[in-house]
Amino acid sequence: MHQNVVVLDNGGGLIKAGLGGERDPSAIIPNCVYRPLSSKKWVHPSPTEPMDLTSAAVRRPIDRGYLINPDLQREIWANLFSSLLRVNPAQSSLLLTEPLFTLPSIQRATDELVFEDFNFSSFYVAHSPSLAHLYEASQRTFKAQCSLVVDCGFSFTHAVPVFQNFPINYAAKRIDLGGKALTNYLKELVSYRSVNVMDETFLIDDVKEKLCFVSLDVARDLQIAKKQGKDNAFRCTYVLPDGVTHTKGFVKNPEEAQRYLALGDGDTLEEVQQKMDVDQMEVTNKLEDRKKIDLTKNEFDLTNERFLVPEMIFHPADLGMNQAGLAECIVRAVSSCHPHLQPVLYENIILTGGSTLFPRLSDRLEKELRPLVPDDYQVNITPQQDPILGVWRGGSLLASSPDFEAMRVTKAEYEELGSARCRRRFC
């Protein structure tokens, strides 16, 4: 009997869920429950109904990448399977993503959720880097046997060499820094400089996604960010929701926020000045309209915060973390592999995960990597077309492949052999 395969990319920030064989997931929802200021109940995020998330309290089942609250995860999954996917777990198989190096106690809790609480008929655990590699390989005419997957997610960043769809665990390297830490850092900067937004997680997420970018020359950009008025290419204004006319924040002048794109790598301050003078009149008019920041309207300006926040991916030490940046992390991961694999891995670096969506990240990464990599090796970085959905699409491909049936663990095997024995099949 042909069964549905539910593919569940259970991230710390977002859950992507759908049926195997489809191109896109049926549901993408935050992996949390939240309580708006106006309510006493914890509610599930809905992909269709608009939500007022101003100052909402949030509870997440996953902390620092690992499942810490199985009861809350059960609630979120139950809502997902019944209301959004409308599947019967007892007549379905599950393909679930799990972070590398998950503790056995957490693996047991996950297995209990899948087989004892939801009664799935069979189950397979996959790691995100393998699925990202699988999907990327399917998109190319030349099938790469191995690649280095850089997964910048919500909780942390991994650099993992993948060989023939298997992650090379001994070479995997991790930075304990992801989208959540970057959002928290932006919260602190904005709260210290203008408006207290320490409770506004969803709002600052939106600011980060719309306005932050990776600088190609930090020293130069810090000089530009100090300039006043029209000479400052980075200054832009974000308007906070007022709860009456708009319940979501927005960027005041979106065209102004894109001015930084005119700056090229290697432009001197004088060249930047000339480029800024080209659209001087247009911007001057806008500045006249705007005058100074109006705190009664609950809006705030961003300047150097826009590039200092993503900069932490390259220099975690600036946040007080005793860890290497992304470029060094990649070099260490590749250096841990066999010398014959190393040039091939540098030629095939895949960027996946929501935190790789910052504009210019791949250009900056290549610039940082080049001095660290031997001259006779090529460096080729491929950002995924949709880094948030790339892993799920890889899972959908795997679930619809003829080999999948032999790979999964059935409920009968779990009941007979237990969690630890069944887990050996996924290694």
Contacts in CASP RR format, 6 or more apart in sequence:
PFRMAT RR
TARGET T0000
AUTHOR 0000-0000-0000
METHOD contacts of the structure
MODEL  1
MHQNVVVLDNGGGLIKAGLGGERDPSAIIPNCVYRPLSSKKWVHPSPTEP
MDLTSAAVRRPIDRGYLINPDLQREIWANLFSSLLRVNPAQSSLLLTEPL
FTLPSIQRATDELVFEDFNFSSFYVAHSPSLAHLYEASQRTFKAQCSLVV
DCGFSFTHAVPVFQNFPINYAAKRIDLGGKALTNYLKELVSYRSVNVMDE
TFLIDDVKEKLCFVSLDVARDLQIAKKQGKDNAFRCTYVLPDGVTHTKGF
VKNPEEAQRYLALGDGDTLEEVQQKMDVDQMEVTNKLEDRKKIDLTKNEF
DLTNERFLVPEMIFHPADLGMNQAGLAECIVRAVSSCHPHLQPVLYENII
LTGGSTLFPRLSDRLEKELRPLVPDDYQVNITPQQDPILGVWRGGSLLAS
SPDFEAMRVTKAEYEELGSARCRRRFC
3 91 0 8 1.000
3 92 0 8 1.000
3 93 0 8 1.000
3 121 0 8 1.000
3 122 0 8 1.000
4 19 0 8 1.000
4 20 0 8 1.000
4 87 0 8 1.000
4 91 0 8 1.000
4 92 0 8 1.000
4 93 0 8 1.000
5 19 0 8 1.000
5 20 0 8 1.000
5 21 0 8 1.000
5 92 0 8 1.000
5 93 0 8 1.000
5 94 0 8 1.000
5 95 0 8 1.000
5 399 0 8 1.000
5 400 0 8 1.000
5 404 0 8 1.000
6 17 0 8 1.000
6 18 0 8 1.000
6 19 0 8 1.000
6 20 0 8 1.000
6 81 0 8 1.000
6 85 0 8 1.000
6 87 0 8 1.000
6 89 0 8 1.000
6 92 0 8 1.000
6 93 0 8 1.000
6 94 0 8 1.000
6 95 0 8 1.000
6 120 0 8 1.000
7 17 0 8 1.000
7 18 0 8 1.000
7 19 0 8 1.000
7 20 0 8 1.000
7 25 0 8 1.000
7 95 0 8 1.000
7 392 0 8 1.000
7 395 0 8 1.000
7 396 0 8 1.000
7 399 0 8 1.000
8 15 0 8 1.000
8 16 0 8 1.000
8 17 0 8 1.000
8 18 0 8 1.000
8 77 0 8 1.000
8 94 0 8 1.000
8 95 0 8 1.000
8 96 0 8 1.000
8 97 0 8 1.000
9 15 0 8 1.000
9 16 0 8 1.000
9 17 0 8 1.000
9 25 0 8 1.000
9 97 0 8 1.000
9 128 0 8 1.000
9 131 0 8 1.000
9 391 0 8 1.000
9 392 0 8 1.000
9 395 0 8 1.000
10 31 0 8 1.000
10 62 0 8 1.000
10 73 0 8 1.000
10 96 0 8 1.000
10 97 0 8 1.000
10 98 0 8 1.000
11 31 0 8 1.000
11 62 0 8 1.000
11 65 0 8 1.000
11 97 0 8 1.000
11 153 0 8 1.000
11 154 0 8 1.000
12 31 0 8 1.000
12 60 0 8 1.000
12 62 0 8 1.000
12 65 0 8 1.000
12 154 0 8 1.000
12 155 0 8 1.000
13 30 0 8 1.000
13 31 0 8 1.000
13 32 0 8 1.000
13 60 0 8 1.000
13 62 0 8 1.000
13 154 0 8 1.000
13 155 0 8 1.000
13 180 0 8 1.000
14 28 0 8 1.000
14 29 0 8 1.000
14 30 0 8 1.000
14 31 0 8 1.000
14 154 0 8 1.000
14 388 0 8 1.000
15 27 0 8 1.000
15 28 0 8 1.000
15 29 0 8 1.000
15 30 0 8 1.000
15 31 0 8 1.000
15 76 0 8 1.000
15 80 0 8 1.000
16 25 0 8 1.000
16 27 0 8 1.000
16 28 0 8 1.000
16 388 0 8 1.000
16 389 0 8 1.000
16 391 0 8 1.000
16 392 0 8 1.000
17 25 0 8 1.000
17 26 0 8 1.000
17 27 0 8 1.000
17 28 0 8 1.000
17 80 0 8 1.000
17 84 0 8 1.000
17 85 0 8 1.000
17 392 0 8 1.000
18 25 0 8 1.000
18 26 0 8 1.000
18 27 0 8 1.000
18 85 0 8 1.000
18 392 0 8 1.000
18 396 0 8 1.000
19 26 0 8 1.000
19 85 0 8 1.000
19 87 0 8 1.000
19 396 0 8 1.000
20 95 0 8 1.000
20 395 0 8 1.000
20 396 0 8 1.000
20 399 0 8 1.000
20 400 0 8 1.000
21 396 0 8 1.000
21 397 0 8 1.000
21 399 0 8 1.000
21 400 0 8 1.000
22 396 0 8 1.000
23 393 0 8 1.000
23 396 0 8 1.000
24 389 0 8 1.000
24 393 0 8 1.000
25 389 0 8 1.000
25 392 0 8 1.000
25 396 0 8 1.000
26 84 0 8 1.000
26 85 0 8 1.000
27 47 0 8 1.000
27 80 0 8 1.000
27 84 0 8 1.000
27 85 0 8 1.000
28 47 0 8 1.000
28 388 0 8 1.000
28 389 0 8 1.000
29 44 0 8 1.000
29 45 0 8 1.000
29 46 0 8 1.000
29 47 0 8 1.000
29 80 0 8 1.000
29 84 0 8 1.000
30 45 0 8 1.000
31 60 0 8 1.000
31 61 0 8 1.000
31 62 0 8 1.000
31 76 0 8 1.000
32 45 0 8 1.000
32 58 0 8 1.000
32 59 0 8 1.000
32 60 0 8 1.000
32 61 0 8 1.000
32 76 0 8 1.000
33 42 0 8 1.000
33 43 0 8 1.000
33 44 0 8 1.000
33 45 0 8 1.000
33 58 0 8 1.000
33 59 0 8 1.000
33 72 0 8 1.000
33 75 0 8 1.000
33 76 0 8 1.000
34 42 0 8 1.000
34 43 0 8 1.000
34 45 0 8 1.000
34 51 0 8 1.000
34 53 0 8 1.000
34 56 0 8 1.000
34 57 0 8 1.000
34 58 0 8 1.000
34 59 0 8 1.000
35 41 0 8 1.000
35 42 0 8 1.000
35 43 0 8 1.000
35 56 0 8 1.000
35 57 0 8 1.000
36 43 0 8 1.000
36 51 0 8 1.000
36 52 0 8 1.000
36 53 0 8 1.000
36 54 0 8 1.000
36 56 0 8 1.000
37 54 0 8 1.000
37 55 0 8 1.000
37 56 0 8 1.000
38 52 0 8 1.000
42 59 0 8 1.000
44 75 0 8 1.000
44 76 0 8 1.000
44 79 0 8 1.000
45 51 0 8 1.000
47 84 0 8 1.000
50 247 0 8 1.000
52 241 0 8 1.000
52 243 0 8 1.000
52 247 0 8 1.000
53 202 0 8 1.000
53 203 0 8 1.000
54 200 0 8 1.000
54 203 0 8 1.000
54 241 0 8 1.000
54 243 0 8 1.000
54 247 0 8 1.000
55 199 0 8 1.000
55 200 0 8 1.000
56 201 0 8 1.000
56 202 0 8 1.000
58 201 0 8 1.000
58 202 0 8 1.000
59 69 0 8 1.000
59 72 0 8 1.000
60 69 0 8 1.000
60 72 0 8 1.000
61 67 0 8 1.000
61 68 0 8 1.000
61 69 0 8 1.000
61 70 0 8 1.000
61 72 0 8 1.000
61 73 0 8 1.000
61 76 0 8 1.000
62 68 0 8 1.000
62 69 0 8 1.000
62 73 0 8 1.000
62 155 0 8 1.000
63 155 0 8 1.000
64 155 0 8 1.000
64 156 0 8 1.000
64 176 0 8 1.000
65 99 0 8 1.000
65 154 0 8 1.000
65 155 0 8 1.000
65 156 0 8 1.000
66 99 0 8 1.000
66 102 0 8 1.000
66 103 0 8 1.000
66 106 0 8 1.000
67 73 0 8 1.000
67 106 0 8 1.000
67 109 0 8 1.000
67 110 0 8 1.000
70 109 0 8 1.000
70 110 0 8 1.000
70 112 0 8 1.000
70 113 0 8 1.000
73 113 0 8 1.000
74 113 0 8 1.000
74 117 0 8 1.000
74 118 0 8 1.000
77 113 0 8 1.000
77 118 0 8 1.000
78 118 0 8 1.000
81 87 0 8 1.000
81 89 0 8 1.000
81 118 0 8 1.000
89 118 0 8 1.000
89 119 0 8 1.000
89 120 0 8 1.000
90 119 0 8 1.000
90 120 0 8 1.000
90 121 0 8 1.000
91 121 0 8 1.000
92 120 0 8 1.000
92 121 0 8 1.000
93 120 0 8 1.000
93 121 0 8 1.000
93 122 0 8 1.000
93 123 0 8 1.000
93 124 0 8 1.000
93 399 0 8 1.000
93 408 0 8 1.000
94 114 0 8 1.000
94 118 0 8 1.000
94 120 0 8 1.000
94 122 0 8 1.000
94 123 0 8 1.000
94 124 0 8 1.000
95 124 0 8 1.000
95 126 0 8 1.000
95 395 0 8 1.000
95 398 0 8 1.000
95 399 0 8 1.000
95 404 0 8 1.000
95 408 0 8 1.000
96 110 0 8 1.000
96 114 0 8 1.000
96 123 0 8 1.000
96 124 0 8 1.000
96 125 0 8 1.000
96 126 0 8 1.000
97 125 0 8 1.000
97 126 0 8 1.000
97 127 0 8 1.000
97 128 0 8 1.000
97 131 0 8 1.000
97 391 0 8 1.000
97 395 0 8 1.000
98 107 0 8 1.000
98 110 0 8 1.000
98 125 0 8 1.000
98 126 0 8 1.000
98 127 0 8 1.000
99 127 0 8 1.000
99 128 0 8 1.000
99 155 0 8 1.000
99 156 0 8 1.000
100 127 0 8 1.000
100 129 0 8 1.000
100 158 0 8 1.000
100 160 0 8 1.000
100 167 0 8 1.000
100 169 0 8 1.000
100 172 0 8 1.000
100 174 0 8 1.000
101 169 0 8 1.000
101 172 0 8 1.000
102 110 0 8 1.000
104 420 0 8 1.000
104 423 0 8 1.000
107 419 0 8 1.000
107 423 0 8 1.000
108 419 0 8 1.000
108 420 0 8 1.000
110 125 0 8 1.000
111 123 0 8 1.000
111 414 0 8 1.000
111 418 0 8 1.000
111 419 0 8 1.000
111 422 0 8 1.000
111 423 0 8 1.000
112 419 0 8 1.000
114 120 0 8 1.000
114 123 0 8 1.000
115 123 0 8 1.000
115 411 0 8 1.000
115 414 0 8 1.000
115 415 0 8 1.000
119 411 0 8 1.000
120 411 0 8 1.000
121 410 0 8 1.000
121 411 0 8 1.000
122 408 0 8 1.000
122 409 0 8 1.000
122 410 0 8 1.000
122 411 0 8 1.000
123 408 0 8 1.000
123 409 0 8 1.000
123 411 0 8 1.000
123 414 0 8 1.000
124 404 0 8 1.000
124 407 0 8 1.000
124 408 0 8 1.000
124 409 0 8 1.000
124 426 0 8 1.000
125 423 0 8 1.000
125 426 0 8 1.000
126 395 0 8 1.000
126 398 0 8 1.000
126 426 0 8 1.000
127 160 0 8 1.000
127 167 0 8 1.000
128 149 0 8 1.000
128 151 0 8 1.000
128 158 0 8 1.000
128 352 0 8 1.000
128 391 0 8 1.000
129 149 0 8 1.000
129 151 0 8 1.000
129 158 0 8 1.000
129 160 0 8 1.000
129 162 0 8 1.000
129 167 0 8 1.000
129 172 0 8 1.000
130 162 0 8 1.000
130 165 0 8 1.000
130 166 0 8 1.000
130 167 0 8 1.000
131 390 0 8 1.000
131 391 0 8 1.000
131 392 0 8 1.000
131 393 0 8 1.000
131 394 0 8 1.000
131 395 0 8 1.000
131 398 0 8 1.000
132 149 0 8 1.000
132 151 0 8 1.000
132 350 0 8 1.000
132 352 0 8 1.000
132 384 0 8 1.000
132 390 0 8 1.000
132 391 0 8 1.000
132 394 0 8 1.000
133 144 0 8 1.000
133 147 0 8 1.000
133 149 0 8 1.000
133 162 0 8 1.000
133 165 0 8 1.000
133 350 0 8 1.000
134 165 0 8 1.000
134 394 0 8 1.000
134 395 0 8 1.000
134 397 0 8 1.000
134 398 0 8 1.000
135 384 0 8 1.000
135 390 0 8 1.000
135 391 0 8 1.000
135 393 0 8 1.000
135 394 0 8 1.000
135 395 0 8 1.000
135 397 0 8 1.000
136 144 0 8 1.000
136 147 0 8 1.000
136 350 0 8 1.000
136 382 0 8 1.000
136 384 0 8 1.000
137 143 0 8 1.000
137 144 0 8 1.000
137 147 0 8 1.000
138 394 0 8 1.000
138 397 0 8 1.000
139 385 0 8 1.000
144 344 0 8 1.000
144 348 0 8 1.000
145 163 0 8 1.000
145 164 0 8 1.000
145 344 0 8 1.000
146 161 0 8 1.000
146 162 0 8 1.000
146 163 0 8 1.000
146 164 0 8 1.000
146 341 0 8 1.000
146 344 0 8 1.000
146 345 0 8 1.000
146 348 0 8 1.000
147 161 0 8 1.000
147 162 0 8 1.000
147 345 0 8 1.000
147 348 0 8 1.000
147 349 0 8 1.000
147 350 0 8 1.000
148 159 0 8 1.000
148 160 0 8 1.000
148 161 0 8 1.000
148 162 0 8 1.000
148 330 0 8 1.000
148 333 0 8 1.000
148 334 0 8 1.000
148 345 0 8 1.000
148 346 0 8 1.000
148 348 0 8 1.000
148 349 0 8 1.000
148 350 0 8 1.000
149 158 0 8 1.000
149 159 0 8 1.000
149 160 0 8 1.000
149 161 0 8 1.000
149 162 0 8 1.000
149 167 0 8 1.000
149 350 0 8 1.000
149 352 0 8 1.000
150 157 0 8 1.000
150 158 0 8 1.000
150 159 0 8 1.000
150 326 0 8 1.000
150 330 0 8 1.000
150 349 0 8 1.000
150 350 0 8 1.000
150 351 0 8 1.000
150 352 0 8 1.000
150 356 0 8 1.000
150 365 0 8 1.000
151 157 0 8 1.000
151 158 0 8 1.000
151 160 0 8 1.000
151 352 0 8 1.000
151 353 0 8 1.000
151 391 0 8 1.000
152 178 0 8 1.000
152 179 0 8 1.000
152 313 0 8 1.000
152 326 0 8 1.000
152 351 0 8 1.000
152 352 0 8 1.000
152 353 0 8 1.000
152 354 0 8 1.000
152 355 0 8 1.000
152 356 0 8 1.000
153 178 0 8 1.000
153 179 0 8 1.000
153 353 0 8 1.000
153 354 0 8 1.000
153 355 0 8 1.000
154 178 0 8 1.000
154 179 0 8 1.000
154 180 0 8 1.000
154 354 0 8 1.000
154 355 0 8 1.000
155 178 0 8 1.000
155 179 0 8 1.000
155 180 0 8 1.000
156 174 0 8 1.000
156 175 0 8 1.000
156 176 0 8 1.000
156 177 0 8 1.000
156 178 0 8 1.000
157 174 0 8 1.000
157 175 0 8 1.000
157 177 0 8 1.000
157 178 0 8 1.000
157 313 0 8 1.000
157 326 0 8 1.000
157 329 0 8 1.000
157 355 0 8 1.000
158 172 0 8 1.000
158 173 0 8 1.000
158 174 0 8 1.000
159 172 0 8 1.000
159 173 0 8 1.000
159 174 0 8 1.000
159 326 0 8 1.000
159 329 0 8 1.000
159 330 0 8 1.000
159 332 0 8 1.000
159 333 0 8 1.000
160 167 0 8 1.000
160 168 0 8 1.000
160 171 0 8 1.000
160 172 0 8 1.000
160 173 0 8 1.000
160 333 0 8 1.000
161 167 0 8 1.000
161 168 0 8 1.000
161 171 0 8 1.000
161 172 0 8 1.000
161 333 0 8 1.000
161 334 0 8 1.000
161 336 0 8 1.000
161 337 0 8 1.000
161 341 0 8 1.000
161 345 0 8 1.000
162 168 0 8 1.000
163 341 0 8 1.000
168 336 0 8 1.000
168 337 0 8 1.000
170 336 0 8 1.000
171 333 0 8 1.000
171 334 0 8 1.000
171 336 0 8 1.000
171 337 0 8 1.000
172 333 0 8 1.000
173 329 0 8 1.000
173 330 0 8 1.000
173 332 0 8 1.000
173 333 0 8 1.000
173 336 0 8 1.000
174 329 0 8 1.000
175 313 0 8 1.000
175 316 0 8 1.000
175 321 0 8 1.000
175 323 0 8 1.000
175 324 0 8 1.000
175 325 0 8 1.000
175 326 0 8 1.000
175 329 0 8 1.000
176 316 0 8 1.000
176 321 0 8 1.000
176 323 0 8 1.000
177 312 0 8 1.000
177 313 0 8 1.000
177 316 0 8 1.000
177 319 0 8 1.000
177 321 0 8 1.000
177 323 0 8 1.000
178 313 0 8 1.000
178 355 0 8 1.000
179 208 0 8 1.000
179 354 0 8 1.000
179 355 0 8 1.000
181 312 0 8 1.000
181 319 0 8 1.000
182 208 0 8 1.000
182 212 0 8 1.000
182 309 0 8 1.000
182 310 0 8 1.000
182 312 0 8 1.000
182 313 0 8 1.000
182 355 0 8 1.000
183 201 0 8 1.000
183 204 0 8 1.000
183 205 0 8 1.000
183 208 0 8 1.000
185 309 0 8 1.000
185 312 0 8 1.000
185 319 0 8 1.000
186 204 0 8 1.000
186 207 0 8 1.000
186 208 0 8 1.000
186 212 0 8 1.000
186 305 0 8 1.000
186 309 0 8 1.000
187 197 0 8 1.000
187 198 0 8 1.000
187 200 0 8 1.000
187 201 0 8 1.000
187 204 0 8 1.000
188 198 0 8 1.000
189 305 0 8 1.000
189 308 0 8 1.000
189 309 0 8 1.000
190 197 0 8 1.000
190 204 0 8 1.000
190 207 0 8 1.000
190 300 0 8 1.000
190 302 0 8 1.000
190 305 0 8 1.000
191 197 0 8 1.000
191 198 0 8 1.000
193 300 0 8 1.000
193 305 0 8 1.000
194 293 0 8 1.000
194 295 0 8 1.000
194 300 0 8 1.000
194 301 0 8 1.000
195 240 0 8 1.000
195 295 0 8 1.000
195 298 0 8 1.000
195 300 0 8 1.000
197 203 0 8 1.000
197 204 0 8 1.000
197 240 0 8 1.000
203 240 0 8 1.000
203 241 0 8 1.000
203 249 0 8 1.000
206 248 0 8 1.000
206 249 0 8 1.000
207 238 0 8 1.000
207 302 0 8 1.000
208 309 0 8 1.000
209 357 0 8 1.000
210 238 0 8 1.000
210 251 0 8 1.000
210 257 0 8 1.000
211 236 0 8 1.000
211 238 0 8 1.000
211 251 0 8 1.000
211 257 0 8 1.000
211 302 0 8 1.000
211 306 0 8 1.000
212 305 0 8 1.000
212 306 0 8 1.000
212 307 0 8 1.000
212 309 0 8 1.000
212 310 0 8 1.000
212 358 0 8 1.000
213 260 0 8 1.000
213 306 0 8 1.000
213 307 0 8 1.000
213 310 0 8 1.000
213 358 0 8 1.000
213 359 0 8 1.000
213 360 0 8 1.000
214 307 0 8 1.000
214 310 0 8 1.000
214 311 0 8 1.000
214 313 0 8 1.000
214 358 0 8 1.000
214 359 0 8 1.000
214 360 0 8 1.000
214 361 0 8 1.000
214 363 0 8 1.000
214 364 0 8 1.000
215 221 0 8 1.000
215 307 0 8 1.000
215 310 0 8 1.000
215 311 0 8 1.000
215 360 0 8 1.000
215 364 0 8 1.000
216 263 0 8 1.000
216 264 0 8 1.000
216 265 0 8 1.000
216 266 0 8 1.000
216 360 0 8 1.000
216 363 0 8 1.000
216 364 0 8 1.000
216 367 0 8 1.000
217 265 0 8 1.000
217 266 0 8 1.000
217 267 0 8 1.000
218 307 0 8 1.000
218 311 0 8 1.000
220 266 0 8 1.000
220 267 0 8 1.000
220 268 0 8 1.000
220 269 0 8 1.000
220 272 0 8 1.000
221 234 0 8 1.000
221 263 0 8 1.000
221 304 0 8 1.000
221 307 0 8 1.000
222 304 0 8 1.000
223 269 0 8 1.000
224 231 0 8 1.000
224 232 0 8 1.000
224 233 0 8 1.000
224 234 0 8 1.000
224 263 0 8 1.000
224 269 0 8 1.000
224 272 0 8 1.000
225 232 0 8 1.000
225 234 0 8 1.000
225 235 0 8 1.000
225 303 0 8 1.000
225 304 0 8 1.000
226 232 0 8 1.000
229 235 0 8 1.000
229 287 0 8 1.000
230 276 0 8 1.000
230 280 0 8 1.000
230 283 0 8 1.000
230 284 0 8 1.000
230 287 0 8 1.000
231 273 0 8 1.000
231 276 0 8 1.000
232 303 0 8 1.000
233 259 0 8 1.000
233 260 0 8 1.000
233 262 0 8 1.000
233 263 0 8 1.000
233 272 0 8 1.000
233 276 0 8 1.000
234 259 0 8 1.000
234 260 0 8 1.000
234 302 0 8 1.000
234 303 0 8 1.000
234 304 0 8 1.000
234 306 0 8 1.000
234 307 0 8 1.000
235 256 0 8 1.000
235 301 0 8 1.000
235 302 0 8 1.000
235 303 0 8 1.000
236 251 0 8 1.000
236 252 0 8 1.000
236 253 0 8 1.000
236 256 0 8 1.000
236 257 0 8 1.000
236 301 0 8 1.000
236 302 0 8 1.000
236 306 0 8 1.000
237 251 0 8 1.000
237 252 0 8 1.000
237 253 0 8 1.000
237 290 0 8 1.000
237 293 0 8 1.000
237 299 0 8 1.000
237 300 0 8 1.000
237 301 0 8 1.000
237 302 0 8 1.000
238 249 0 8 1.000
238 250 0 8 1.000
238 251 0 8 1.000
238 252 0 8 1.000
238 299 0 8 1.000
238 300 0 8 1.000
238 302 0 8 1.000
239 246 0 8 1.000
239 249 0 8 1.000
239 250 0 8 1.000
239 251 0 8 1.000
239 252 0 8 1.000
239 297 0 8 1.000
239 298 0 8 1.000
239 299 0 8 1.000
240 249 0 8 1.000
240 298 0 8 1.000
240 299 0 8 1.000
240 300 0 8 1.000
241 247 0 8 1.000
241 248 0 8 1.000
241 249 0 8 1.000
242 297 0 8 1.000
242 298 0 8 1.000
251 257 0 8 1.000
252 290 0 8 1.000
252 299 0 8 1.000
253 286 0 8 1.000
253 290 0 8 1.000
256 283 0 8 1.000
256 286 0 8 1.000
259 276 0 8 1.000
259 279 0 8 1.000
259 283 0 8 1.000
260 306 0 8 1.000
261 359 0 8 1.000
262 275 0 8 1.000
262 276 0 8 1.000
263 272 0 8 1.000
263 275 0 8 1.000
265 363 0 8 1.000
265 367 0 8 1.000
267 275 0 8 1.000
276 283 0 8 1.000
293 299 0 8 1.000
293 300 0 8 1.000
293 301 0 8 1.000
310 358 0 8 1.000
310 361 0 8 1.000
311 318 0 8 1.000
312 318 0 8 1.000
312 319 0 8 1.000
313 325 0 8 1.000
313 326 0 8 1.000
313 355 0 8 1.000
313 361 0 8 1.000
314 325 0 8 1.000
314 326 0 8 1.000
314 327 0 8 1.000
314 364 0 8 1.000
314 368 0 8 1.000
315 325 0 8 1.000
316 323 0 8 1.000
316 324 0 8 1.000
316 325 0 8 1.000
317 323 0 8 1.000
317 325 0 8 1.000
323 329 0 8 1.000
324 332 0 8 1.000
326 365 0 8 1.000
326 368 0 8 1.000
327 365 0 8 1.000
327 368 0 8 1.000
327 369 0 8 1.000
327 372 0 8 1.000
328 372 0 8 1.000
330 349 0 8 1.000
330 365 0 8 1.000
330 369 0 8 1.000
331 369 0 8 1.000
331 372 0 8 1.000
331 373 0 8 1.000
334 341 0 8 1.000
334 342 0 8 1.000
334 345 0 8 1.000
334 346 0 8 1.000
335 342 0 8 1.000
337 345 0 8 1.000
342 377 0 8 1.000
343 376 0 8 1.000
343 377 0 8 1.000
343 378 0 8 1.000
346 369 0 8 1.000
346 373 0 8 1.000
346 377 0 8 1.000
346 378 0 8 1.000
346 379 0 8 1.000
346 380 0 8 1.000
347 377 0 8 1.000
347 378 0 8 1.000
347 379 0 8 1.000
347 380 0 8 1.000
348 380 0 8 1.000
348 382 0 8 1.000
349 365 0 8 1.000
349 379 0 8 1.000
349 380 0 8 1.000
349 381 0 8 1.000
349 382 0 8 1.000
350 382 0 8 1.000
350 384 0 8 1.000
351 361 0 8 1.000
351 362 0 8 1.000
351 365 0 8 1.000
351 381 0 8 1.000
351 382 0 8 1.000
351 383 0 8 1.000
351 384 0 8 1.000
351 387 0 8 1.000
352 384 0 8 1.000
352 387 0 8 1.000
352 390 0 8 1.000
352 391 0 8 1.000
353 384 0 8 1.000
353 387 0 8 1.000
353 388 0 8 1.000
353 390 0 8 1.000
353 391 0 8 1.000
354 387 0 8 1.000
354 388 0 8 1.000
356 362 0 8 1.000
356 383 0 8 1.000
356 384 0 8 1.000
356 387 0 8 1.000
357 387 0 8 1.000
357 388 0 8 1.000
361 383 0 8 1.000
362 381 0 8 1.000
362 383 0 8 1.000
365 381 0 8 1.000
366 379 0 8 1.000
366 381 0 8 1.000
369 379 0 8 1.000
369 381 0 8 1.000
370 379 0 8 1.000
373 379 0 8 1.000
384 390 0 8 1.000
386 393 0 8 1.000
398 404 0 8 1.000
407 425 0 8 1.000
409 422 0 8 1.000
409 425 0 8 1.000
409 426 0 8 1.000
413 422 0 8 1.000
414 422 0 8 1.000
END
